Amino acid sequence: MEIIKIFIQFLCLFFFTSCQSYFDSLKTEELEFSLPSLGLYHFDSTQEENLEISKWKVEIYSKGVSKEFLWDSNIITIQCEKNKPLCVVATPILKKAENEFTFFKPAGTIYPYTENSLTWEKGFSATVMKLLWNSKKETYLSDDYLYNFISRFNWKKFQDTIDEKKASSILKINNQEETDLKVFYNPWQIDLQELLDDLSFAEFKTSLLNPKGVYNIELPKNLKSAKSIYSSYVPENDFIAKNKSVTVQKNELNTLLIDNNHLGILSFDSIKNVSVTRVSLPIFLEE
């Protein structure tokens, strides 16, 4: 009788554990992402590329989740709660010779509002969500309040608007008869603080996603001999290669990566007044 009792207790425990595991599996989801490539070019096609991604700084934010780690694989798998808002921000750490440095804006994704892919184009929206999750440090807002706000925000429309503006800018650039200003759409030129302030008041207008004071200019003469010039926003680099021009923001410090070995700080306040200051690459130091 005692053996039967123990057997029954074992079956109950096994059944309960199995059911708990089953219901937990219904609440969670495993996401797998491929990290994007840089797809870089050189103006001089005979020059070999000597810039590579050494590793990634990955940040994951959701309700009650704040993770940051270094990752050296092209595939990343994460566990998350099903249908709860989450962002992944992945910043490439570059390697040249023995040194590591950061330059390019991050890739990213926002779950579950966009396709499960980590892209450069979604890096901005993922960063916005990350900053909102982090805003509780300054605003003392609760996780529940932020969760409700972030859950109700239309992230799909936010990302779709960014994608549409980029596609529209490319159409204008390719249309030789188009008289509108031909600038490559770069969401990182948006006034991020103004955008976050409006979002904190539960306001959002698509006009906030329009960068202000942007112009397309030919590469300055002292940069035309460069073998490679990169924007920090990776999708813009094909535009730079084809047009030998760059989209800059007036009265801002526009940073370019020149020949993979130094930065060019481009200052612009008019077409006739463009200056470039060359500075050393910032060295990445692990915290």
Sine and cosine of phi, psi and omega as CSV:
sin_phi,cos_phi,sin_psi,cos_psi,sin_omega,cos_omega
0.00,0.00,-0.67,0.75,0.00,-1.00
-0.89,0.46,-0.62,0.78,0.02,-1.00
-0.91,0.43,-0.66,0.75,0.02,-1.00
-0.89,0.45,-0.66,0.75,0.00,-1.00
-0.88,0.47,-0.70,0.71,0.02,-1.00
-0.90,0.43,-0.63,0.77,0.01,-1.00
-0.89,0.46,-0.68,0.73,0.01,-1.00
-0.90,0.43,-0.66,0.75,0.03,-1.00
-0.89,0.46,-0.64,0.77,0.04,-1.00
-0.88,0.47,-0.70,0.72,0.02,-1.00
-0.89,0.46,-0.66,0.75,0.00,-1.00
-0.90,0.44,-0.70,0.71,0.01,-1.00
-0.90,0.44,-0.68,0.73,0.01,-1.00
-0.89,0.45,-0.68,0.73,-0.02,-1.00
-0.91,0.42,-0.70,0.72,-0.02,-1.00
-0.90,0.44,-0.71,0.70,-0.01,-1.00
-0.89,0.45,-0.67,0.74,0.00,-1.00
-0.91,0.43,-0.68,0.74,0.01,-1.00
-0.90,0.43,-0.67,0.74,0.01,-1.00
-0.88,0.47,-0.69,0.72,0.03,-1.00
-0.89,0.45,-0.62,0.78,0.00,-1.00
-0.91,0.42,-0.73,0.68,-0.02,-1.00
-0.93,0.37,-0.56,0.83,0.08,-1.00
-0.89,0.45,-0.61,0.79,0.00,-1.00
-0.92,0.40,-0.47,0.88,0.05,-1.00
-0.95,0.31,-0.40,0.92,-0.05,-1.00
-1.00,0.00,-0.34,0.94,-0.07,-1.00
-0.91,-0.42,0.29,-0.96,-0.01,-1.00
-0.58,-0.82,0.58,-0.81,0.06,-1.00
-0.98,-0.19,0.83,-0.56,-0.01,-1.00
-0.93,-0.36,0.70,-0.71,0.04,-1.00
-0.86,-0.52,0.78,-0.63,-0.03,-1.00
-0.83,-0.56,0.59,-0.81,0.19,-0.98
-0.99,-0.11,0.77,-0.64,0.04,-1.00
-0.98,0.21,0.65,-0.76,-0.12,-0.99
-0.97,0.25,0.32,-0.95,0.07,-1.00
-1.00,-0.07,0.26,-0.96,0.02,-1.00
-0.98,0.20,-0.54,0.84,0.00,-1.00
0.84,0.54,0.67,0.74,-0.11,-0.99
-0.98,0.19,0.23,-0.97,-0.07,-1.00
-0.72,-0.70,0.11,-0.99,0.21,-0.98
-0.74,-0.68,0.59,-0.81,0.13,-0.99
-0.89,0.46,-0.60,0.80,0.06,-1.00
-1.00,-0.06,0.97,-0.23,-0.11,-0.99
-0.92,0.40,-0.24,0.97,0.01,-1.00
-1.00,0.08,-0.19,0.98,-0.03,-1.00
-0.99,0.14,0.80,-0.60,0.01,-1.00
-0.97,0.26,0.60,-0.80,0.06,-1.00
-0.95,0.32,0.77,-0.63,0.01,-1.00
-0.80,-0.59,0.46,0.89,0.04,-1.00
-0.89,-0.46,0.78,-0.62,-0.03,-1.00
-0.64,-0.77,0.36,-0.93,0.07,-1.00
-1.00,0.10,0.86,-0.51,0.01,-1.00
-0.99,0.14,-0.69,0.72,0.00,-1.00
-0.27,-0.96,0.02,-1.00,0.01,-1.00
-0.84,-0.55,0.62,-0.78,0.21,-0.98
-1.00,-0.08,0.92,-0.38,-0.10,-1.00
-0.96,-0.28,0.74,-0.67,0.05,-1.00
-0.82,-0.57,0.74,-0.67,-0.01,-1.00
-0.80,-0.59,0.80,-0.60,-0.02,-1.00
-0.74,-0.67,0.67,-0.74,0.11,-0.99
-0.34,-0.94,-0.11,-0.99,0.03,-1.00
-0.91,0.42,0.88,-0.48,0.00,-1.00
0.96,0.27,0.14,0.99,-0.04,-1.00
-0.83,-0.55,0.82,-0.57,0.08,-1.00
-0.56,-0.83,0.99,-0.15,-0.07,-1.00
-0.85,-0.53,0.60,-0.80,0.07,-1.00
-0.57,-0.82,0.79,-0.61,-0.03,-1.00
-0.38,-0.93,0.27,-0.96,0.06,-1.00
-1.00,-0.09,0.60,-0.80,-0.10,-0.99
-0.65,-0.76,0.73,-0.68,-0.07,-1.00
-0.88,-0.48,0.33,0.94,0.05,-1.00
-0.93,-0.38,0.32,-0.95,0.02,-1.00
-1.00,0.08,-0.15,0.99,0.02,-1.00
-0.86,-0.51,0.69,-0.73,0.06,-1.00
-0.76,-0.65,0.71,-0.71,0.01,-1.00
-0.86,-0.51,0.74,-0.67,0.00,-1.00
-0.73,-0.68,0.47,-0.88,0.10,-0.99
-0.99,-0.16,0.68,-0.73,0.03,-1.00
-0.57,-0.82,0.28,-0.96,0.10,-1.00
-0.97,0.23,0.71,-0.70,-0.08,-1.00
-0.87,0.50,0.75,-0.67,0.14,-0.99
0.89,0.46,0.27,0.96,0.11,-0.99
-0.99,-0.16,0.70,-0.71,-0.11,-0.99
-0.86,0.51,0.72,-0.70,-0.04,-1.00
-0.50,-0.86,0.60,-0.80,0.08,-1.00
-0.82,-0.57,0.57,-0.82,0.10,-0.99
-0.86,-0.52,0.83,-0.56,0.03,-1.00
-0.88,-0.47,0.84,-0.55,-0.07,-1.00
-0.82,-0.58,0.93,-0.37,-0.02,-1.00
-0.98,-0.19,0.82,-0.57,-0.01,-1.00
-0.96,0.27,0.71,-0.70,0.12,-0.99
-0.97,-0.24,0.87,-0.49,-0.16,-0.99
-1.00,-0.06,0.43,-0.91,0.01,-1.00
-0.79,-0.62,0.76,-0.64,0.11,-0.99
-0.68,-0.73,0.87,-0.49,-0.12,-0.99
0.84,0.54,-0.85,-0.53,-0.05,-1.00
-0.99,-0.16,-0.03,1.00,-0.10,-1.00
-0.97,-0.23,0.51,-0.86,0.10,-0.99
-0.90,-0.44,0.59,-0.81,0.01,-1.00
-0.43,-0.90,0.29,-0.96,0.07,-1.00
-0.92,-0.40,0.59,-0.81,0.05,-1.00
-0.55,-0.83,-0.74,0.67,-0.13,-0.99
-0.97,0.24,0.56,-0.83,0.09,-1.00
-0.90,0.44,0.43,-0.90,-0.10,-1.00
-0.96,0.29,0.39,-0.92,0.26,-0.97
-1.00,0.06,0.19,-0.98,0.00,-1.00
-0.13,-0.99,0.04,-1.00,0.11,-0.99
-0.40,-0.92,0.39,-0.92,0.06,-1.00
-0.79,-0.61,0.88,-0.48,-0.05,-1.00
-0.97,-0.23,0.63,-0.78,0.01,1.00
-0.98,-0.19,0.46,0.89,-0.20,-0.98
-1.00,0.05,-0.29,0.96,0.03,-1.00
-0.78,-0.63,0.13,-0.99,0.03,-1.00
-0.87,0.49,0.50,-0.87,-0.02,-1.00
-0.96,0.26,0.96,0.28,0.04,-1.00
-0.60,-0.80,0.59,-0.81,0.03,-1.00
-0.99,-0.17,0.93,-0.37,-0.08,-1.00
-0.76,-0.65,0.33,-0.94,0.08,-1.00
-0.90,0.43,-0.59,0.81,-0.06,-1.00
-0.90,0.43,-0.46,0.89,-0.02,-1.00
-0.99,-0.10,0.06,1.00,0.00,-1.00
-0.90,0.44,-0.58,0.81,-0.03,-1.00
-0.93,0.36,-0.75,0.66,-0.02,-1.00
-0.90,0.44,-0.60,0.80,0.05,-1.00
-0.90,0.43,-0.62,0.79,0.03,-1.00
-0.92,0.39,-0.62,0.78,0.05,-1.00
-0.87,0.49,-0.72,0.69,0.03,-1.00
-0.89,0.46,-0.65,0.76,0.03,-1.00
-0.86,0.52,-0.71,0.71,-0.01,-1.00
-0.91,0.42,-0.55,0.83,0.06,-1.00
-0.92,0.39,-0.70,0.71,0.06,-1.00
-0.86,0.51,-0.63,0.78,-0.04,-1.00
-0.97,0.23,-0.24,0.97,-0.10,-1.00
-0.91,0.42,-0.30,0.95,0.00,-1.00
-0.89,0.45,-0.37,0.93,0.02,-1.00
-0.92,0.40,-0.57,0.82,-0.01,-1.00
-1.00,-0.08,-0.54,0.84,-0.09,-1.00
-0.99,-0.14,-0.22,0.97,-0.04,-1.00
0.88,0.48,0.43,0.90,0.06,-1.00
-0.97,0.26,0.52,-0.86,-0.02,-1.00
-0.98,0.21,0.33,-0.94,0.08,-1.00
-0.86,0.51,-0.63,0.78,-0.03,-1.00
-0.90,0.44,-0.68,0.73,0.00,-1.00
-0.90,0.44,-0.75,0.66,0.00,-1.00
-0.89,0.45,-0.64,0.77,0.00,-1.00
-0.87,0.49,-0.72,0.70,0.01,-1.00
-0.89,0.46,-0.66,0.75,-0.01,-1.00
-0.92,0.40,-0.76,0.65,-0.05,-1.00
-0.91,0.41,-0.56,0.83,0.00,-1.00
-0.92,0.38,-0.56,0.83,-0.08,-1.00
-1.00,0.05,-0.30,0.95,-0.01,-1.00
-0.94,0.35,0.62,-0.78,-0.05,-1.00
-1.00,0.09,0.99,0.12,-0.04,-1.00
-0.93,0.36,-0.51,0.86,0.03,-1.00
-0.90,0.45,-0.71,0.70,0.03,-1.00
-0.90,0.44,-0.63,0.77,0.02,-1.00
-0.85,0.53,-0.77,0.64,-0.02,-1.00
-0.95,0.32,-0.64,0.77,0.03,-1.00
-0.87,0.50,-0.62,0.78,0.01,-1.00
-0.90,0.43,-0.68,0.73,0.05,-1.00
-0.87,0.49,-0.71,0.70,-0.01,-1.00
-0.90,0.44,-0.65,0.76,0.00,-1.00
-0.92,0.40,-0.65,0.76,0.00,-1.00
-0.92,0.40,-0.61,0.79,0.05,-1.00
-0.91,0.41,-0.72,0.69,0.00,-1.00
-0.88,0.48,-0.65,0.76,0.01,-1.00
-0.91,0.42,-0.63,0.78,0.00,-1.00
-0.91,0.42,-0.60,0.80,0.01,-1.00
-0.92,0.38,-0.64,0.77,0.05,-1.00
-0.87,0.49,-0.68,0.74,0.01,-1.00
-0.92,0.40,-0.62,0.78,0.02,-1.00
-0.90,0.44,-0.63,0.77,-0.05,-1.00
-0.99,0.16,-0.25,0.97,0.00,-1.00
-1.00,0.03,0.97,-0.25,-0.08,-1.00
-0.91,0.42,-0.41,0.91,-0.03,-1.00
-1.00,-0.05,-0.09,1.00,-0.02,-1.00
-0.93,0.37,0.76,-0.65,-0.04,-1.00
-0.99,-0.13,-0.18,0.98,0.01,-1.00
-0.91,0.41,0.32,-0.95,0.03,-1.00
-0.86,0.51,0.81,-0.59,-0.05,-1.00
-0.99,-0.15,1.00,-0.05,0.04,-1.00
-0.79,-0.61,0.57,-0.82,0.03,-1.00
-0.98,0.19,0.76,-0.65,-0.06,-1.00
-0.96,0.28,0.85,-0.52,0.00,-1.00
-0.80,-0.59,0.96,-0.29,-0.05,-1.00
-0.89,0.45,-0.36,0.93,-0.01,-1.00
-0.96,0.29,-0.11,0.99,0.08,-1.00
-1.00,-0.04,0.06,1.00,0.09,-1.00
-0.96,0.29,0.51,-0.86,0.10,-1.00
-0.95,0.30,0.99,-0.11,-0.12,-0.99
-0.91,0.42,-0.63,0.78,-0.02,-1.00
-0.92,0.40,-0.65,0.76,0.05,-1.00
-0.89,0.45,-0.64,0.77,0.03,-1.00
-0.89,0.45,-0.73,0.68,-0.01,-1.00
-0.91,0.42,-0.60,0.80,0.03,-1.00
-0.88,0.47,-0.69,0.73,0.00,-1.00
-0.92,0.39,-0.65,0.76,0.01,-1.00
-0.91,0.42,-0.55,0.83,0.00,-1.00
-0.92,0.39,-0.37,0.93,0.08,-1.00
-0.99,-0.16,0.32,0.95,0.02,-1.00
0.84,0.54,0.59,0.81,0.05,-1.00
-0.88,-0.47,0.63,-0.78,0.09,-1.00
-0.47,-0.88,0.83,-0.56,0.07,-1.00
-0.83,-0.56,0.68,-0.74,-0.03,-1.00
-0.88,0.48,-0.37,0.93,0.02,-1.00
-0.90,0.43,-0.35,0.94,0.04,-1.00
-0.92,0.39,-0.29,0.96,0.00,-1.00
-1.00,-0.02,0.22,0.98,0.07,-1.00
-0.99,-0.15,0.91,-0.41,0.07,-1.00
-0.88,0.47,0.54,-0.84,-0.01,-1.00
-0.96,-0.29,0.58,-0.81,0.09,-1.00
0.91,0.41,0.63,0.78,0.00,-1.00
-0.97,-0.24,0.60,-0.80,-0.03,-1.00
-0.63,-0.78,0.45,-0.89,0.11,-0.99
-0.98,-0.21,0.83,-0.55,-0.01,-1.00
-0.79,-0.62,0.46,-0.89,0.11,-0.99
-0.92,0.40,0.49,-0.87,0.04,-1.00
-0.87,0.50,0.73,-0.68,0.03,-1.00
-0.83,0.56,0.47,-0.88,-0.07,-1.00
-0.82,0.57,-0.63,0.78,-0.06,-1.00
-0.97,0.23,0.05,1.00,0.09,-1.00
-0.93,-0.38,-0.15,0.99,-0.09,-1.00
-0.93,0.36,-0.30,0.95,0.04,-1.00
-1.00,0.04,-0.06,1.00,-0.04,-1.00
-0.93,0.37,0.61,-0.79,0.05,-1.00
-0.98,0.21,-0.46,0.89,0.03,-1.00
-0.48,-0.88,0.63,-0.78,0.08,-1.00
-0.67,-0.74,0.82,-0.57,-0.06,-1.00
-0.85,-0.53,0.64,-0.77,0.21,-0.98
-0.99,0.12,0.43,-0.90,0.04,-1.00
-0.95,0.31,-0.30,0.95,0.06,-1.00
-1.00,-0.09,0.98,-0.22,-0.18,-0.98
-0.78,0.63,-0.69,0.72,-0.03,-1.00
-0.87,0.49,-0.31,0.95,-0.03,-1.00
-0.98,0.18,-0.26,0.97,-0.17,-0.98
-0.94,0.33,-0.47,0.88,0.09,-1.00
-0.91,0.41,-0.63,0.78,0.05,-1.00
-0.89,0.46,-0.69,0.73,0.00,-1.00
-0.89,0.45,-0.67,0.74,-0.04,-1.00
-0.90,0.44,-0.65,0.76,-0.08,-1.00
-0.98,0.20,-0.55,0.84,-0.14,-0.99
-0.96,-0.28,-0.15,0.99,-0.06,-1.00
0.78,0.62,0.60,0.80,0.03,-1.00
-0.60,-0.80,0.22,-0.97,-0.08,-1.00
-0.62,-0.78,0.53,-0.85,0.06,-1.00
-1.00,-0.01,0.84,-0.54,-0.05,-1.00
-0.84,-0.55,0.29,-0.96,0.00,-1.00
-0.92,-0.40,0.76,-0.65,-0.07,-1.00
-0.91,0.42,0.66,-0.75,0.05,-1.00
0.87,0.50,0.44,0.90,0.10,-0.99
-0.81,-0.58,0.35,-0.94,0.07,-1.00
-1.00,0.01,0.95,-0.31,-0.03,-1.00
-1.00,-0.09,0.85,-0.52,-0.12,-0.99
-0.98,-0.22,0.75,-0.66,0.05,-1.00
-0.83,-0.56,0.50,-0.87,0.11,-0.99
-0.99,-0.15,0.86,-0.52,-0.12,-0.99
-0.92,-0.40,0.84,-0.54,0.05,-1.00
0.79,0.61,0.42,0.91,0.07,-1.00
0.89,0.47,0.17,0.99,-0.06,-1.00
-0.77,-0.64,-0.06,1.00,0.13,-0.99
-0.31,-0.95,0.23,-0.97,0.02,-1.00
-0.99,-0.16,0.55,-0.84,0.14,-0.99
-0.93,-0.38,0.89,-0.45,0.04,-1.00
-1.00,-0.06,0.95,-0.30,-0.09,-1.00
-0.99,-0.13,0.88,-0.48,0.02,-1.00
-0.96,-0.27,0.74,-0.67,-0.12,-0.99
-0.64,-0.77,0.85,-0.53,0.15,-0.99
-0.81,-0.59,-0.13,0.99,0.15,-0.99
-0.23,-0.97,0.29,-0.96,-0.01,-1.00
-0.84,0.55,-0.55,0.83,-0.06,-1.00
-1.00,0.01,-0.07,1.00,-0.05,-1.00
-0.76,-0.64,0.99,0.15,0.00,-1.00
-0.85,-0.53,0.78,-0.63,0.01,-1.00
-0.77,-0.64,0.50,-0.87,0.01,-1.00
-0.80,-0.61,0.80,-0.60,0.07,-1.00
-0.92,-0.40,0.79,-0.62,-0.02,-1.00
-1.00,-0.09,0.74,-0.67,0.01,-1.00
-0.73,-0.69,0.30,-0.95,-0.02,-1.00
-0.95,0.32,0.39,-0.92,0.04,-1.00
-0.94,0.35,0.64,-0.76,0.07,-1.00
-0.96,0.28,0.75,-0.67,-0.01,-1.00
-1.00,0.08,0.75,-0.67,0.01,-1.00
-0.99,0.17,0.78,-0.63,0.04,-1.00
-0.86,-0.51,0.81,-0.59,0.02,-1.00
-0.94,0.33,0.69,-0.72,-0.01,-1.00
-0.98,0.18,0.00,0.00,0.00,0.00
